[in-house]
Amino acid sequence: QSQPYVYCFMSSRAAPHVFLQPSFRALSSQSGWVHARGKAGELGLCPLLQSSSQVDDYLEIKDTACFFVRAFWEQSTAIEGGLQLSEAQRAALEQVQEGDMSERYGKLVGKRKLMSELFVSRGDDGMVEACAGVEVAVADRTTGQVLKRNKGEELLTGSLAAMSARERNTLRRVSLTELADAVLPSNLGLVPVLSNLAVGSEARGQGLGQQMVQQCEDAAKSWGFGEMLLLVEASNVAAVSLYKKLGYQDVWTQPVQAARVAEDGAANIVSYEMVETCALGKVL
């Protein structure tokens, strides 16, 4: 797969700031679909070649969600032989995954405060072979706990709404770094979080996973951050090993709610349970 296509969707959000490191100057980002063609190992940040209106991001995210279910679940490195899914289980997982990716990376009515990007690599045959995402989240500076996306957005917008018009006017021209420092509790900050990394089994062993991680790290640095955080299940030894080889270090390990596939024929095919999870971080 010498010439993969790389797509990147950047949601229209303001620029973020650094979580653990001293504050970096925030940089703005342009919204839109980005695509480019280049050889494996040369996956740099892609130039903007067409606007978001020219690409159906709903279909692109749907396609990526289906790939993720196959690569992450059915070809899992954490489960020997992968997870055997029925058609009903696969359809349910694809629906959940599509909703999650749309919420993280898709276009919304109205403007979000926190940035995100979804990178997708396609081979010469046009099929998705890898994906990875990065999103800015609100996290606790003392514990490293990452707040859910909607909670972080609510904290920012709710705090602004509670201010007087004069107070809000003083923050109109500040970066999101300064805005977050001004409105969030002192124990909270913003951090880019790596997520949705998956490489298809046929494309593994070629360094593609490392390249996708680098894409996300480059995006975080372009936004003005000096670090990256990620969550990975402790039982996924292969993934933990990869991240640590790339310079990620332990931040904490504790139970976190994670999706699980119920028995075929169950009323709710996708359920959630507490799973031992590692938070890993890296200075960029």
C-alpha positions as CSV (number, residue, x, y, z in Angstrom):
1,Q,0.0,0.0,0.0
2,S,2.5,2.5,-1.2
3,Q,0.2,5.4,-1.8
4,P,-2.5,5.7,0.9
5,Y,-5.0,8.5,0.7
6,V,-5.1,10.5,3.9
7,Y,-8.3,12.4,4.9
8,C,-8.6,14.8,7.8
9,F,-11.8,16.4,9.1
10,M,-11.4,19.4,11.3
11,S,-14.5,20.6,13.2
12,S,-15.0,24.3,13.5
13,R,-13.8,25.0,17.0
14,A,-11.7,27.6,18.8
15,A,-8.0,27.0,19.7
16,P,-7.0,25.2,23.0
17,H,-4.2,25.3,25.5
18,V,-1.9,23.1,27.4
19,F,-2.9,20.8,30.3
20,L,0.2,19.8,32.3
21,Q,2.9,21.9,30.7
22,P,3.4,25.7,31.1
23,S,1.0,27.6,28.9
24,F,1.6,27.7,25.1
25,R,0.3,30.4,22.8
26,A,-2.9,29.0,21.1
27,L,-3.0,28.9,17.3
28,S,-6.2,29.0,15.3
29,S,-7.2,26.3,12.8
30,Q,-9.3,26.4,9.6
31,S,-12.3,24.1,9.2
32,G,-12.9,21.8,6.3
33,W,-12.1,18.4,4.8
34,V,-8.5,17.9,3.9
35,H,-7.1,15.2,1.7
36,A,-3.8,14.4,0.1
37,R,-1.9,11.6,-1.5
38,G,1.6,10.5,-0.4
39,K,3.7,7.5,0.2
40,A,3.6,5.6,3.5
41,G,6.0,7.3,5.9
42,E,5.4,10.7,4.4
43,L,2.0,11.5,6.0
44,G,2.5,15.1,6.9
45,L,-0.2,17.6,7.7
46,C,-2.3,17.8,4.6
47,P,-3.0,21.0,2.6
48,L,-6.6,22.1,2.2
49,L,-7.6,21.0,-1.3
50,Q,-11.4,21.1,-1.1
51,S,-14.0,22.7,1.2
52,S,-16.2,20.7,3.6
53,S,-19.2,21.3,1.4
54,Q,-17.6,19.3,-1.4
55,V,-17.3,16.1,0.7
56,D,-20.1,14.3,2.5
57,D,-18.6,14.0,6.0
58,Y,-21.5,11.9,7.2
59,L,-20.7,9.2,4.7
60,E,-16.9,9.4,5.4
61,I,-17.5,9.1,9.2
62,K,-20.0,6.2,8.6
63,D,-17.4,4.4,6.5
64,T,-14.7,5.0,9.1
65,A,-17.0,3.7,11.9
66,C,-17.6,0.5,10.0
67,F,-13.8,0.1,9.5
68,F,-13.2,0.8,13.2
69,V,-15.6,-2.0,14.3
70,R,-13.8,-4.4,12.0
71,A,-10.2,-3.4,12.9
72,F,-10.7,-2.6,16.6
73,W,-13.2,-5.3,17.6
74,E,-13.1,-8.1,15.1
75,Q,-9.4,-7.9,14.5
76,S,-8.6,-6.9,18.1
77,T,-5.0,-7.2,19.4
78,A,-6.4,-7.6,22.9
79,I,-8.5,-10.7,22.2
80,E,-6.8,-13.7,20.7
81,G,-8.4,-14.5,17.4
82,G,-10.5,-11.3,17.6
83,L,-14.1,-10.9,18.6
84,Q,-16.6,-13.0,16.6
85,L,-19.6,-10.9,15.8
86,S,-23.0,-11.8,14.4
87,E,-24.6,-9.5,11.8
88,A,-26.8,-8.0,14.5
89,Q,-23.9,-7.4,16.8
90,R,-21.8,-5.8,14.1
91,A,-24.7,-3.5,13.0
92,A,-25.3,-2.4,16.6
93,L,-21.6,-1.6,17.1
94,E,-21.4,0.3,13.9
95,Q,-24.3,2.4,14.9
96,V,-22.8,3.2,18.3
97,Q,-19.4,3.9,16.8
98,E,-20.9,6.1,14.0
99,G,-22.8,8.2,16.6
100,D,-19.7,8.5,18.8
101,M,-17.5,9.7,15.9
102,S,-20.1,12.0,14.6
103,E,-20.3,13.6,18.0
104,R,-16.5,13.9,18.3
105,Y,-15.6,15.0,14.8
106,G,-18.7,15.8,12.7
107,K,-20.2,19.1,11.7
108,L,-22.8,20.5,14.1
109,V,-25.4,23.3,14.0
110,G,-23.7,26.0,16.0
111,K,-20.1,26.4,17.0
112,R,-18.3,24.1,19.5
113,K,-15.6,25.4,21.8
114,L,-13.2,22.5,21.7
115,M,-11.2,21.4,18.6
116,S,-11.0,17.9,17.1
117,E,-9.7,16.1,14.0
118,L,-10.2,12.7,12.5
119,F,-7.5,11.3,10.3
120,V,-8.3,8.4,7.9
121,S,-5.7,6.6,5.7
122,R,-6.9,4.8,2.6
123,G,-4.9,2.4,0.4
124,D,-4.7,2.3,-3.3
125,D,-7.9,0.3,-3.5
126,G,-9.8,3.2,-1.7
127,M,-10.5,1.2,1.4
128,V,-9.8,2.5,4.9
129,E,-6.7,0.9,6.3
130,A,-6.2,3.1,9.5
131,C,-7.8,5.9,11.5
132,A,-7.0,8.0,14.5
133,G,-8.6,11.0,16.1
134,V,-7.6,13.8,18.5
135,E,-9.9,16.1,20.5
136,V,-9.4,18.8,23.1
137,A,-11.0,17.8,26.4
138,V,-11.4,19.4,29.8
139,A,-9.4,17.4,32.4
140,D,-8.6,17.7,36.1
141,R,-5.0,18.9,36.5
142,T,-4.6,17.1,39.8
143,T,-6.0,13.6,39.0
144,G,-5.7,13.5,35.2
145,Q,-9.4,12.6,34.9
146,V,-10.9,13.5,31.5
147,L,-14.4,14.9,31.5
148,K,-16.9,13.8,28.9
149,R,-17.1,16.0,25.8
150,N,-20.6,17.4,26.5
151,K,-19.6,18.1,30.1
152,G,-16.6,20.1,29.1
153,E,-18.5,22.1,26.5
154,E,-21.2,22.8,29.1
155,L,-18.7,24.0,31.7
156,L,-17.2,26.5,29.2
157,T,-20.5,27.8,27.7
158,G,-22.3,27.7,31.1
159,S,-19.6,29.7,32.8
160,L,-19.7,32.3,30.0
161,A,-23.4,32.5,30.2
162,A,-23.3,33.2,33.9
163,M,-21.1,36.3,33.3
164,S,-22.3,39.8,32.8
165,A,-22.2,41.3,29.3
166,R,-19.3,43.5,30.4
167,E,-17.3,40.5,31.7
168,R,-17.9,38.5,28.5
169,N,-16.9,41.5,26.5
170,T,-13.5,41.5,28.1
171,L,-12.9,38.0,26.9
172,R,-14.0,38.4,23.3
173,R,-10.5,38.6,21.9
174,V,-8.6,36.2,24.2
175,S,-7.4,32.7,23.1
176,L,-9.2,29.6,24.4
177,T,-6.2,29.2,26.7
178,E,-6.9,32.4,28.4
179,L,-10.7,31.9,28.3
180,A,-10.4,28.5,30.0
181,D,-8.1,29.9,32.7
182,A,-10.7,32.7,33.3
183,V,-13.9,30.7,33.5
184,L,-12.9,27.1,34.6
185,P,-12.2,26.1,38.2
186,S,-8.5,26.3,39.0
187,N,-8.1,22.5,39.0
188,L,-9.4,22.1,35.5
189,G,-7.5,22.6,32.2
190,L,-7.5,21.6,28.5
191,V,-5.6,18.7,27.0
192,P,-5.6,17.0,23.6
193,V,-6.7,13.4,23.9
194,L,-5.7,10.7,21.3
195,S,-8.6,8.3,20.5
196,N,-10.0,6.0,17.9
197,L,-6.7,4.6,16.8
198,A,-7.1,1.5,14.7
199,V,-5.1,-0.2,11.9
200,G,-6.5,-3.0,9.8
201,S,-4.9,-6.4,10.1
202,E,-3.7,-6.4,6.5
203,A,-1.8,-3.1,7.1
204,R,-0.2,-3.9,10.4
205,G,3.6,-4.2,10.8
206,Q,4.3,-1.3,8.4
207,G,4.5,1.5,11.0
208,L,1.1,2.9,10.0
209,G,-0.1,3.1,13.6
210,Q,2.9,5.2,14.5
211,Q,2.3,7.5,11.5
212,M,-1.3,8.0,12.5
213,V,-0.3,8.9,16.1
214,Q,2.2,11.3,14.7
215,Q,-0.5,13.0,12.7
216,C,-2.5,13.5,15.8
217,E,0.5,14.8,17.7
218,D,1.3,17.2,14.9
219,A,-2.2,18.5,15.0
220,A,-2.1,19.0,18.8
221,K,1.2,20.9,18.5
222,S,-0.2,23.1,15.7
223,W,-3.0,24.0,18.1
224,G,-0.5,25.2,20.6
225,F,-0.3,22.2,23.0
226,G,2.9,20.6,24.4
227,E,1.4,17.3,25.4
228,M,-1.0,14.5,24.6
229,L,-3.1,12.2,26.7
230,L,-4.8,8.9,25.8
231,L,-6.8,6.1,27.5
232,V,-6.2,2.4,26.7
233,E,-7.5,-0.7,28.4
234,A,-4.9,-2.3,30.6
235,S,-5.5,-5.7,29.0
236,N,-4.6,-4.4,25.5
237,V,-0.9,-5.2,26.0
238,A,0.0,-4.7,22.3
239,A,-1.5,-1.2,22.3
240,V,0.1,-0.2,25.7
241,S,3.4,-1.5,24.4
242,L,3.1,0.6,21.2
243,Y,2.3,3.8,23.0
244,K,5.2,3.4,25.4
245,K,7.6,2.8,22.6
246,L,6.3,6.1,21.2
247,G,7.2,7.9,24.4
248,Y,4.0,7.7,26.4
249,Q,4.2,7.3,30.1
250,D,1.8,6.1,32.9
251,V,-0.4,8.8,34.4
252,W,-2.9,6.7,36.2
253,T,-4.6,3.3,36.1
254,Q,-8.2,2.7,37.4
255,P,-11.6,1.4,36.3
256,V,-13.3,3.4,33.5
257,Q,-16.7,2.8,31.8
258,A,-16.2,1.0,28.5
259,A,-18.4,-0.6,25.8
260,R,-18.9,-4.3,25.7
261,V,-20.8,-6.7,23.3
262,A,-23.6,-8.6,25.0
263,E,-24.7,-12.1,24.1
264,D,-26.2,-12.4,20.6
265,G,-29.9,-12.0,20.9
266,A,-29.8,-9.8,24.0
267,A,-32.1,-6.8,24.2
268,N,-29.2,-4.4,24.4
269,I,-26.3,-5.7,22.2
270,V,-24.0,-3.0,23.4
271,S,-23.6,-2.6,27.2
272,Y,-21.2,-0.7,29.4
273,E,-19.1,-1.9,32.3
274,M,-16.1,-0.7,34.4
275,V,-12.8,-1.8,32.9
276,E,-9.3,-1.4,34.2
277,T,-7.9,1.5,32.1
278,C,-4.5,3.2,31.8
279,A,-4.1,6.9,31.1
280,L,-0.8,7.5,29.3
281,G,0.7,10.9,28.6
282,K,3.5,12.3,26.5
283,V,5.3,15.7,26.3
284,L,5.3,16.7,22.6
